[in-house]
């Protein structure tokens, strides 16, 4: 890749999108305009760091920090699919070139990449929103104990903060958002809520991201990994604060 530092994202997107997929199995070499053309690992590592910091910065608004730690897709992002495609491709390039990135996704991102047909549960929400995960679990336990779920006064809608404006949207297409939640439909409500957060609300962004990831990681061996192992490949071992 031949990169101008002041056109980092533009050059990366244009050149990566035009590559033959087989090229992504080769070692990445980066030349910054006006600098030495020899890449012994330093320029390519710097490139991956710089473009990751740029695309994950608040200025782009593509990701938000959830649970004080994890990067999660911003469903209200103004960036188009090309930018999310680029991020997916960068993640794949980093894995191929053994470069650990200064980001961390919740494990459900890798679950979506590796097992796209697997059903989500409220446990998958834990790293994104622990309190919401626990609330949905409590509803499930109320059903198990045969307690009255309708006393919670819930319906099939969700209220979101869209840049300071509160909006209400239906949890699932085809279901009246004013439908009250009771013991007969509580499990469906839980599923719809989880599915909205992890799939429907970010579908456009994630599909572009996955397309970029698959473009660079198109070898079948990646599906031998568990989400926890993919997390280590991308972000390294989690640092524990034992104190």
C-alpha positions as CSV (number, residue, x, y, z in Angstrom):
1,X,0.0,0.0,0.0
2,X,1.2,3.5,-0.9
3,X,-0.3,5.9,1.7
4,X,-0.3,9.7,2.1
5,X,-0.4,10.5,5.8
6,X,-2.9,13.4,5.2
7,X,-5.2,11.1,3.2
8,X,-4.8,8.0,5.3
9,X,-8.4,6.7,5.2
10,X,-9.1,7.7,1.6
11,X,-5.9,6.0,0.3
12,X,-6.5,2.9,2.4
13,X,-10.1,2.5,1.3
14,X,-9.3,3.0,-2.4
15,X,-6.4,0.6,-2.5
16,X,-7.8,-2.1,-0.3
17,X,-11.1,-2.3,-2.2
18,X,-9.3,-2.8,-5.5
19,X,-7.1,-5.7,-4.3
20,X,-7.5,-9.2,-5.5
21,X,-8.7,-11.2,-2.3
22,X,-5.7,-13.6,-2.7
23,X,-3.4,-10.7,-2.0
24,X,-4.6,-10.5,1.6
25,X,-2.9,-13.8,2.3
26,X,0.4,-12.0,1.7
27,X,2.4,-10.0,4.2
28,X,1.3,-6.3,4.4
29,X,3.9,-3.8,3.3
30,X,3.2,0.0,3.6
31,X,5.1,2.9,2.1
32,X,4.3,6.3,3.4
33,X,4.6,9.1,0.7
34,X,8.0,10.8,0.9
35,X,9.4,8.3,3.4
36,X,11.7,5.2,3.1
37,X,10.3,2.5,1.0
38,X,11.6,-0.3,3.2
39,X,9.0,-1.9,5.4
40,X,10.5,-4.3,7.9
41,X,7.3,-4.2,10.0
42,X,7.4,-0.7,11.4
43,X,5.4,1.2,8.8
44,X,2.7,-1.4,8.4
45,X,2.2,-1.6,12.1
46,X,2.1,2.1,12.4
47,X,-0.4,2.3,9.5
48,X,-2.7,-0.2,11.2
49,X,-2.5,1.7,14.5
50,X,-3.1,5.1,12.9
51,X,-6.1,4.1,10.8
52,X,-7.6,2.2,13.7
53,X,-7.3,5.3,15.9
54,X,-8.8,7.4,13.2
55,X,-11.8,5.3,12.4
56,X,-12.6,4.6,16.0
57,X,-12.3,8.2,17.2
58,X,-15.4,10.2,18.3
59,X,-14.8,12.4,15.2
60,X,-16.0,9.7,12.9
61,X,-18.9,8.6,15.2
62,X,-18.9,5.1,13.9
63,X,-18.4,3.4,17.2
64,X,-19.3,4.2,20.8
65,X,-17.7,3.0,24.0
66,X,-20.0,0.7,26.0
67,X,-19.6,-0.6,29.5
68,X,-16.5,1.8,29.8
69,X,-14.4,-0.7,27.8
70,X,-15.8,-2.1,24.5
71,X,-16.2,-0.6,21.0
72,X,-19.8,-1.1,19.7
73,X,-21.4,0.0,16.4
74,X,-23.2,3.4,16.5
75,X,-26.6,2.7,14.9
76,X,-27.0,6.5,14.1
77,X,-23.6,6.8,12.4
78,X,-23.5,9.1,9.4
79,X,-20.7,7.2,7.7
80,X,-21.6,5.0,4.8
81,X,-20.9,1.3,4.3
82,X,-17.5,1.9,2.7
83,X,-16.1,3.0,6.0
84,X,-17.4,0.0,7.9
85,X,-16.1,-2.2,5.1
86,X,-12.7,-0.6,5.6
87,X,-12.7,-1.4,9.4
88,X,-13.6,-5.0,8.7
89,X,-10.7,-5.3,6.2
90,X,-8.3,-3.6,8.7
91,X,-9.2,-6.1,11.4
92,X,-8.5,-9.0,9.0
93,X,-5.2,-7.4,7.9
94,X,-4.1,-7.0,11.6
95,X,-4.8,-10.7,12.3
96,X,-2.9,-11.8,9.2
97,X,0.1,-9.7,10.1
98,X,0.1,-10.5,13.9
99,X,-0.6,-6.9,14.9
100,X,-2.6,-6.3,18.1
101,X,-4.9,-3.3,17.8
102,X,-5.7,-0.7,20.5
103,X,-9.5,-1.6,20.5
104,X,-11.7,-4.2,22.1
105,X,-15.0,-5.5,20.8
106,X,-17.5,-7.4,22.9
107,X,-17.4,-11.1,22.2
108,X,-20.8,-11.0,20.5
109,X,-19.1,-9.3,17.5
110,X,-17.0,-12.4,16.9
111,X,-20.0,-14.6,17.5
112,X,-21.8,-12.8,14.8
113,X,-18.8,-13.2,12.4
114,X,-18.2,-16.9,13.2
115,X,-21.7,-18.1,13.8
116,X,-24.1,-15.9,11.8
117,X,-27.0,-18.3,12.3
118,X,-26.7,-18.7,16.0
119,X,-29.5,-17.2,18.1
120,X,-28.7,-14.5,20.6
121,X,-29.6,-14.5,24.3
122,X,-29.5,-11.9,27.0
123,X,-26.1,-13.3,28.0
124,X,-24.7,-11.8,24.8
125,X,-25.7,-8.4,26.0
126,X,-23.7,-8.6,29.2
127,X,-20.5,-6.9,27.9
128,X,-22.5,-4.2,26.1
129,X,-25.2,-3.3,28.7
130,X,-24.9,-5.4,32.0
131,X,-28.0,-3.7,33.5
132,X,-30.2,-4.4,30.5
133,X,-28.9,-8.0,30.4
134,X,-29.8,-8.5,34.0
135,X,-33.2,-6.8,33.6
136,X,-34.1,-9.2,30.7
137,X,-32.9,-12.1,32.8
138,X,-35.1,-11.0,35.6
139,X,-38.2,-11.0,33.3
140,X,-37.3,-14.5,32.3
141,X,-37.1,-15.6,35.9
142,X,-40.4,-14.0,36.6
143,X,-42.0,-16.1,33.9
144,X,-40.3,-19.2,35.4
145,X,-41.7,-18.4,38.9
146,X,-45.1,-17.6,37.3
147,X,-45.1,-14.0,38.6
148,X,-47.1,-11.4,36.9
149,X,-45.0,-9.8,34.1
150,X,-47.7,-7.3,33.1
151,X,-47.0,-5.5,36.4
152,X,-43.8,-4.1,34.8
153,X,-46.0,-2.1,32.3
154,X,-43.8,-2.9,29.3
155,X,-44.6,-2.9,25.6
156,X,-42.9,-4.0,22.3
157,X,-41.1,-0.6,21.8
158,X,-37.7,0.9,22.8
159,X,-36.8,4.5,23.5
160,X,-33.4,5.6,22.2
161,X,-31.3,8.8,22.5
162,X,-30.5,10.0,19.0
163,X,-28.1,12.8,19.5
164,X,-30.1,14.3,22.3
165,X,-33.5,13.6,20.9
166,X,-35.5,10.8,22.4
167,X,-37.2,8.6,19.8
168,X,-39.4,5.5,20.2
169,X,-39.1,2.6,17.7
170,X,-40.8,-0.8,17.5
171,X,-38.8,-3.8,18.7
172,X,-39.8,-5.9,15.8
173,X,-41.4,-5.3,12.4
174,X,-44.9,-6.8,12.2
175,X,-45.5,-6.5,15.9
176,X,-47.6,-3.5,17.2
177,X,-45.2,-1.5,19.4
178,X,-48.1,-0.8,21.8
179,X,-48.6,-4.5,22.5
180,X,-48.4,-5.1,26.2
181,X,-45.9,-7.6,27.6
182,X,-47.4,-10.4,29.8
183,X,-46.5,-13.9,30.7
184,X,-47.7,-15.3,27.4
185,X,-45.4,-13.2,25.2
186,X,-42.6,-12.3,27.7
187,X,-40.1,-14.7,26.1
188,X,-40.8,-13.3,22.7
189,X,-40.3,-9.7,24.1
190,X,-36.9,-10.8,25.5
191,X,-35.9,-12.3,22.1
192,X,-37.1,-9.2,20.2
193,X,-35.2,-6.8,22.5
194,X,-32.0,-8.7,22.3
195,X,-32.3,-9.2,18.6
196,X,-33.0,-5.4,18.1
197,X,-29.8,-4.4,20.0
198,X,-27.5,-7.0,18.5
199,X,-28.9,-7.3,15.0
200,X,-31.7,-5.0,13.7
201,X,-30.4,-1.7,15.0
202,X,-26.9,-2.2,13.5
203,X,-27.6,-4.4,10.5
204,X,-26.4,-2.1,7.8
205,X,-23.2,-1.2,9.6
206,X,-22.4,-4.8,10.6
207,X,-23.1,-6.3,7.1
208,X,-20.5,-3.8,5.6
209,X,-18.1,-4.6,8.4
210,X,-18.5,-8.4,7.9
211,X,-18.0,-8.0,4.1
212,X,-14.7,-6.2,4.7
213,X,-13.6,-8.9,7.3
214,X,-14.6,-11.8,4.9
215,X,-12.7,-10.0,2.1
216,X,-9.4,-10.3,4.0
217,X,-10.2,-13.4,6.1
218,X,-11.7,-15.6,3.5
219,X,-9.9,-18.8,4.5
220,X,-12.1,-21.4,6.2
221,X,-9.7,-22.0,9.1
222,X,-11.0,-18.9,10.8
223,X,-14.2,-20.7,11.6
224,X,-12.1,-23.1,13.8
225,X,-11.7,-20.3,16.4
226,X,-13.9,-19.5,19.3
227,X,-14.9,-15.9,19.9
228,X,-12.6,-15.6,22.9
229,X,-9.7,-16.7,20.7
230,X,-10.5,-14.2,18.0
231,X,-10.6,-11.5,20.7
232,X,-7.0,-12.4,21.7
233,X,-5.9,-12.3,18.0
234,X,-7.3,-8.8,17.5
235,X,-6.8,-7.1,20.9
236,X,-4.4,-9.3,22.8
237,X,-4.8,-10.7,26.3
238,X,-7.1,-8.7,28.5
239,X,-5.1,-6.9,31.3
240,X,-6.4,-7.8,34.7
241,X,-6.3,-5.3,37.5
242,X,-5.9,-7.7,40.5
243,X,-5.8,-4.8,43.0
